[in-house]
Structures are given as C-alpha cells and as structure tokens.
Amino acid sequence: MDQLPLDTEILLFRVKGGFELEGFLKKTDVSNIVLIAPVCRLWETLMRQDYMCVFREMANMHICQPKEAIKSVFKEAMNEVLSKVNSRGFTLTILDGSLFMWPKTHDSTLPSELQADTQCKAILKYVTPEVSDLCQKISMAESSNIIPLKIINLQIQFEMTRPELTQRCVIQYGNVAQSHYKLTLPVDAIVFANPEDPWGNLQDQILEAVIEQITAMDKCIQRYTKGKTVPKPQAYHFELPQKTTLTTVVYPAGVSEESLEPQRKELHTELGLTNMPFLRRPMAFRFPSDELATNYLINVHQYIPPLDPEEFKLYLLHGSYAFYHCMQNHKNDSDWGVLYHCLRVIISWFNCQGYIDTPVPTIAEIQQILTTMSKHFDKPVAVGEWLNAEHMKAVLRNFRISNIITEIRSKAEEPKDLIPHFRYHATPVLIWNKVIFSNPKAYILLGMAENEKMGTRKVLTLNTEYTGADDPAKIIEEAAISWKGKELWDEMQLFSLLMPQRPSGV
C-alpha cells in the first residue's frame, strides 16, 4: 500500500467550516414547505458540532412527518447551501482572520500579493502551515530526506453584506402543527497543490471540492434518513493504494461500522479496491493535530528508509498500529513485559482498523483478564514472568481475535508461511522463543521483503523490548524498528509464531 508521501513539497489545503440548516416543516402541505431562515449577521461563522438533526414538535402537537417529505425539505435546503457556496459571498480566511479570500471572484484582502497567476506557495508568507512534529524531528537527522507535508488550514465564512445574499426572515402566526429542524454540515474538504500552481486555479479547485463534498453530504442524508432522524454527515480522508493524495468519503454519524459495510463495498467496487479494509472510519488519515490525541506513536516503520523496490518485493502489514514497549509511561517492566506489549501492538491493529472498539488494555488490565481466566490454565500467571502461548491465546480470545500458532523446531529454519500471511491477512505477527539457559526474545513482525533472484529475504521487526523515549529518531537509532535477514533466525533459534487472522469483509 502506498502511503501519503512524507518527503514532498506538495501543499495540502484543508478547508473547514459549518453550513447551518434550520427551518420548519408544515404538517399540512408538505409539497409547499416554508423554511424560516435564521436571523442574518454581518459575518456568519458556522462552526457548530451538532450530533444529528432532531425534529422538535411545535404547538404541543404530535407530528408524523413522512420520510420523503423530510428528505425533500433537506434536498431543497442543500440546494440553497450550494447556491450560497457558488456565490461571491463564499469566503475563506486563515485562522487568525487577518486574510480573507473570495474564491468565486479570485479576490482577497491582499490583491497585489495574491493575484490569479501568483504561485500558490506565496500563501506561505501569510500563514503558519501545520506540520507533523514527528516528521520535523526526523527531518533534522543527517540521514533523513523527509520534508514534512505542509497543511494550510482555511476557515469558511460567509459575507452577508451583499444585497443578493441577504436572507429573508419569514414570520408565521397560526396554530398549525409543524416541526423545527436544525443541522450543521461540518465541511472538511482538502485540495493538494503544487507550490507553483496558479493561485486562481487553486481557488477554483477549493470551490469545486467544497461543492463536491456538500453534494456527497446531501446523498448521505438522503440515504440514511430514518423516520424523523436525519444523520449528521461527516467527511473522512483515506490513503489508498497507488494514490499519493487522499480520498474523501462521507459517512453518517452514529452508524456502526457493520451497518456501513454495504456503502464500503460499493466504494471498493467503484475505486477498484481489494477485499482488505481501506475505508473504515478508524483508518482515516491522521493529520498533525491528531497526533496530540494519542500518547503513542503510530506506524513507526514509515520513518525508516525504504528498501529498494527494484531489489526487493515487499509484503507489508496493512493498516495502522500503535507502538507499545517496555518502560513506557515509567513502568518498570523491562525484564518481563515484552510479550505483554507485543499483544498490545496486535490489539491496537484490530482497534485501528475498526474491527474492535475496545480500548487497548494496559498491562494491569491484561493481568486482570488472565486472573479471571486462571482456572483454565495449568499454571497461574505470576507478575514478572513471561507469558506462554496458552496465556496469549486467551488474551486475544477475550478481544475476539482469532489466531494460529506454529512452532519451528529446527534451528535457523526460516518459516515458509509468513509471505502468504502478509499477502492475505496482513496483520502484525508475534515471534518469540524461550530457550533454556538463554534470555527469551520476542518481536513483532511487520512485513517481509524477498529478492527472488538472490533467494534472500528480510523481515521488518519491531522490538517491544525497547526502553527509550517515544522519539522516532531514537527508535531508529537503537534499531527498535529495522529490517533483519538471516541473523533473526539465528538469534531466535527455536521459536513460535502467533499469526492473527484478519476478519472477513471490508
């Protein structure tokens, strides 16, 4: 799977804002519904975060509004939103509000600096781009060629001073039963641009992206409205194979991943995707601001130099995982916690792909799980001791994760089923040994690389025995994530493999 390139000069423009839909539905004449517009303001910044549209009964009368009537009124309201966006009143501003832009007319409050033929990288003089702190740290290393992706955040506003944009306020009086609705569309559109692209072309692309997303939100409302409940559409951005940009999909809030599978299957067919998961909501692209939402590094293997694709054919895990390791959060578990953290990495993969919604357990929570299940074990689990295969299978079973365990009984024998595993299941694999008179070892395997001509293979290993800081540069320096060849099998000698099985479906 190709990833969004980290070493790129391409600019990502992210446009966010809210479009508020509010009005009334008459019970009597659904074909001529009157919308009561909200009071106008000079500048209307719409950033509300309503969970879903809720219809409220008016005049203390019960209303049973037909579903098609509700869809019809929202279709009309969405058309009004589209007409507002495609007007001179549609405005973009940077977060501090010191620069305003009108995409429809290519105007701005810096007319001489941002003309239609100005290169769009000129915007960097007036905004502070959002970049990944992790990528910035890596880029400062001498051996790194990473240039952090620059994200330009723009905010949607509407100018309400033009005569053609002034909304009518309709006042009704009468004892007529009606429903009041209110819903905010949280637009989150993205546009990739070459730094040399003309500023005018970029504004046209932004306008098209916002219109396209509102149209997708309209389809979402039409598809998932049930009774008097209208879902809030939400945009998600995904990395897809063979693409170096992001693909945006709109899903309804409050609907389970299982219920969204029919839509995902349609999208897989449309986009030519395989039967692996790509479009589950937990798999959405993490922007730099999302890094603050987790205390753990995600996909640390993306920071190491890639192998030469001309020399090796790669078989990597699919999706995301979090890196858990010893001495993390000041826990003194360096002598015995390795396998616990390996299990946590595996569970995090199933969580990141949306197969389970249970949080990744702490070591204490894993020990509690094992204590609860102790009557099924031949020997109780003691704190400070390494887990065995029976314990690990029990923990994963508690999270509904099926797996296969194989044992390699010949020294330096390379397993033959790892490449088929990464080709089909593409989940992280746990390898461990426990040899008498020798220190036990364990790794997470994240992929295989094969040179068919030379008959050589390499394995991408993640070492949860690592005890350093959660700093990608430090992790790479200490080879906590690295490609290993025959030396891995020599080191492990006699070992076992635990291969989690990916559930079926997308």
N, C-alpha and C positions, 0 to 999 in steps of 0.2 A: 504493500500500500504506500503510495506516495504521500508525503506529508507537506503541509504548507511550508514553503522554504523559509528557513531562518536567515540564510545568507542572501538577502535580496535588498535591492534599493527600491523595490516597488512600494508605493504608498497605499495604505488601506484607509479609505474614508468611511467612517461609521456615522450614520445619521439616525438619531434617536429623538423621539418625541411622542406626544399623545394626541389623538383626534377624538374629541368627546362627542358622543352621540347621545342626545337627550330629547325626549318628547313624550307625546301621549298617543294612545290608540283608543279610538272610539269603539264601543261595543256595537253600536247600531249600524254603522255604514263603513265596513272595513275596506270598501273599494275607494273611499274618499277620506283617508285618514289625514287629520290635521296635525302637523308637528309644531309643538310650541318651542320656539328657539330660546336658548338661554340669553340672558342679558349680555350685550356686547361690551367688550373692553377695548381700550386703545391698543394694547398689545396682549394677546391671549397666549400664554404659555401653558400647554396642556400636558402635564406630566403625571396625571393620576394613575393609581395602580389598582383599580377595581378588580376583584377576582372574577366576577362574571356579572352579566346583566340580570337584575332582579326586577320583575314586574310587581308594582305595588298597586293594590286596589284603591280606587278613589271613591268618595261618597259612601264609604262603608257598604259597598255592594259587591257581591261575588261576581267575578268575571271569568268566563270560559272562552278565551280568545282562540280561534282556530290557528293551528300551527302555521298554515300557509299565509294567513294574514300577518302574523308576526314576521315571517320571512320576507313578505312583500314590503313591509314598512322599513325593515332594515336594508333591503335592497335599495329602496329609494333614498334612505339616509346615506348609504355608502356612495351612491352616485353623486350626492351633494358634496361629500368629502372629496371625491375625485375631482369635481369641478373646482373646489377651493384650492386643491394642490396644483392643479393645472392653470393657475391664475397668477397675476402679478403680486398677489398678497402673500404667496407662499415664500417664507423667509427662513434663512439659515443663519445661525450665529455661533461663534465659538463660546466656550463655557463661561468666560468672564463677561460676555456680552459687549465687548468693545469693537467687534467687527460684525457687520450684517451683510448678507448676500441675498440677492433675488435671482434664483436660478432661471426663472422664466424669461427674464429680460437681460440676464448676464450682468446686472448692475451690482454694485457694492458700495460700502462707505469708504472704500479706497479705490476710486475709479481709475486713477492714474497707475496704481501699482498692480491691480488685478484686472487687466483687460482681457478680451476674449481670446487673444492669441498669446497671452502670457503663459509661460510654462507653469504647470500646476505646483511644482516644487516651491514656487515663490510664496505659497501659503505658510511655509515653514518659518518665515520671518516673523509671523504674527501669531503663531500658535505653538504650544508646547506639546509635541506628539507623545502619545502614550506608548511606552516600550516595556518589554519584559525585563524586570530586574535581573532575573536569572540569566537571560541571554546577554545582558550588558556585562555581567560578571565574567561569563565565558568569553565574550569578545575581547576582553582585556588581556587574556592569556596570549603569550607569544605564538603558540602553535595554532591559535584559532583563526579561522577566516570568516567567522559568523558576524554578520551585520544585522542587528536586531530589527525586526519588522517595525516600521513606524505607523502608528494608528492615529489618524486625525479625527477627533471627536467633534461632531457638529450637532447642534441642537435645533429642533424645529420650532418656529414661531409663526404667527400669522399677523400681518399688518391689517388692522381693522379700520384704517382711516380713509381708504379709497371708497368713493360713493358706490361703486359697483359691488363692493364686498360687504356693505352694511347689511346685517341680518334683520329680518322683520321680527318684532316681538308681537305675538298674537295672543290676545286676552280673550278667554271664553268664559261665559257665565251660563250656568244652567245645571239642572240636576240630571246630567247624562253620565251614565257609568263609563268609566274609561280607565285605562292602565297607563301608569307612568313608567317609562324606561330610561335607563341611564347606563352607558357603557363607554369605556375609554379604550381605544385601539392603541396598544403600545408598539408603535412602529420602531423597527430596528433594522435598517437597511444598510447594506455595505456595497462599496464600489472600489475595485482595485484600479490603480492608475500608474502608468509610467511617469516618473518625475518630469519628463519632457513633454508630456501630453498637454495640449492647449487647455487653458482654464475654462474656456467656453464649452468645449466638448465634455469636460468633466461635469460641469453643472447640468448639461443635458442628460448625462448618464445618471446623475443623482436623482433628477426629476423622474426619469424612467424607472429607476429602482424603487422609489417610494410608491409610484403608481402601481407598479407590478406587485409590490407587497400588499398594498391595500386591496387590490383585486383578489389576491390569494386569501386575505383575511375574510373578504366577502364570501368566497367559496367555502371557507371553513365554517362560517356562521350558517350558511345555507345547508351544509352537510350535517352539522352536529347539533342544530337546534332541536330540542325535545320539549314538547308541551310549551310551557311559559318560561323555560330556562334557556337562555342564549349564552353559549360559552364565550369566554374571552379568548380571542386568537392570540397566539404567541409565536414569535419568529425564533428559529434556531438555525445556527450555521454549522455546517459539517464539512470535514475533509473527506474527499472521495478519491478513489484510485485514478491515476492518470490526470489528475487536475491539480494545478498549482494555485487555484483560488478556492473560495468557499462556496458551497451550495446551500441556499437558504430554503427551509421548509417551514410552513406554518402549521402548528398543531393547536387544538383547543386545550385550555387549562382544565384541570380537574378530571381528565380522562386517563384511564390506566394505559400502560404500555401494551398490555394484552389487547385492549379494545382498539388501539391504533394500528394493530398489525395489518388489517386489510388496506389501509392507506399506505403503509410502508411497502407492502407487496406491489401495489400499483406503481409506486415511485421506483422500486427496484426494476420493474419491467421497463418503465419509461427511461430510466437512466442506464440500463444495461448492467446492473449490479449483480453480483453473485448472491448465493444464499447465506452469506455471512452477514452479521448485523453491521449496518453503517449509519442508520438514521434513527436510532433510539435516542431519546432526549438526553439521557446522561452522557452520551457520546459527543455531545455538541462541543464545538471548538471552545477552548478556554482562552479568553482574552487576558492581557496582563492584569487587569483589575480583578480577575477571577483567582489569580494566584494568592491573593490575600485571604480568600475564603477557605483555604486549606493549609494545614500545618505541615503537609508532606509533599515531597517532590513527586511530580507526575512524569512518567515516561523518561527516566533519566538516560536511557540509551540513545535518545535523539541528540544528545550533546557530544557523543564521541564521534571521531572521524569515521565516515562510512568506508566499508570495503570497496574495492574496485569492482564495479558491476561487470566489467569486461573479463575479470578473472574469476569471480565467484557468482554463482546463482544463489540468491538469498531466499530463505524460508523463515519469516519472522512471525512473532505473535501478532495478532490482530487486535486493535483497540488499545485501551489505556489501563494503567495500573498505578498504584502508589508504592513508594519505596519505604519500607519499614526495616529497621535494623537495630542492632544492639546499642545500648547506652543512649538511645533516643529518649528525649524528654527526661534526661537524668536518671534513667532506670538502670540499676546495676545488674545486668543480665548477660554480660559478655561471655560467661562460661557455659551457659545453658540455653540462652534464649533464641539461638539461631533458627531452629525449626519452627518455633512459635511465629517468628517474623516471616518465615517463608510461607506459612499458612495465611498470614495476614495479607501478604502480597497477592496470593491466589484469590482470597476472598474479595480483595479490593478490585481485582479484574472483573469478577462477576457483578460487583456493585457498580463499577464504572460503565459497564455495558448495559445496565438496567435489567439484568436477569434476576437480581435480588434487590430489595430496597432496605435490607437490614444493614445498619452501620457496621463498619469493620470493627471487630472486637479488640479490646485491649488484651494483654497477656493475662491479667487478672480475670477477665471475663471468659477467656478460653479455659483457664484453670477451673472456673466455676462450672462451665459446661462439662468438663471431664469429671469433676467431683460428682455432679448429678448423675452421670452415666457410669460411675465407678463399678457398680455391681455387674456390669457387662464385661469388665476387664479381668484378666488373670491376675494382674498386679496393680495396686493403686498407683496413681500418678503422684510423684513426690516433687515438690518445688525444688528447683535446682538440678533436676535430672533431664536428660534428653528424652523427647517423646519417641515412641515406636510407631510402626505402621498402623497398628490397631488404634492407637490414640488419634493419629492424624486422620484416618478414615472416619472416625466417629465425629471429630470436629467438623469436617467438611459435610458429613451427612446431616449434621444439625443445621447447616445452611443450604440444604437441598442441592449439594454439588456432588455429582457422581464422578467417579474416577477409576482408573485402572492402575494397579501397582505391578511392576515387573521387577524381577531380581536378576542381576548379572553376576554369575558365579565364577566366571573366568577372568583372571587378572588382565587388565588393559584391553578387555574386549569392548569394542565400540558398539553401542546399541543401534539396531537397524531400523527401528520404528519411529525415530524422532522426526525425520523429514516428513513421512506420511502424517504424523501428528500435527506438525505445524502447517502442513498443506491443507488439512481438513478442519481440525479443531482450533488450532492457532491460539491455544491458551498457554499460560506460563506453566512450565514443568518443574517439579521438585526432584532434585537428585541428592541422595545422602548415603553416607556409609557409617558404619560403626564397627571398626576393626579392633580386635583385642590387642592391647599394648600399643595402641595408636590413638592419637586425638581424632575424634569424629569430625566429619566435614559435611557441609551441605551448601547447595547453591540453588538459585532459581535459574532455569534455562529459558532464555527469551527468543531463541531462534537458532537456525543452522545456516551455514554457508558451505557450498560444495563446489569444488573445482573438478569437473568430471574428467578433464584431460589428464590432470596430475593425480587424480584419485585421492585428493586431500579434502578434509573437512575441518571447519572451525565451528565452535559453539559460542553463542553470546551468553555470558554468565553474569548474574547479579549476586553479589556476596552480601548476605544479610548479617554476616559477622562483623562488617564494617562498624567502627565505633566513633567515627569523626563527625564533623558538622555537616548539616544538610546544605552543602555548597557543591554544586556540580563540578567546579574546578577541582576541589579537594577530592571528591569521589572519583574523578577520572585519574587524578594524580596517584591515588592509592589503589588504582585498578579494582575498585569495588564493582565497576561495570567494565567489562573487557571481552575481547574475543580470545578464546583459548583453542589450542589444537590438541595434539596427542598428549600433551602434558596433563590435560584434565583427567584423562582416563588412567594415566599412570599414577596421578595423585589419588584418585578415588579408589583404585584397585577393585575391590568387590563392593558393589553398590546396588541401590534400588532406585527405581524411577516411579514417581507418582504423576500420572498424566490426567488432569481434569478433563472431563468431556463437555464440549460445548452443547447446550440445549439446541434442539432443532427450531427452525423458524427464524424470521428476521425481526 
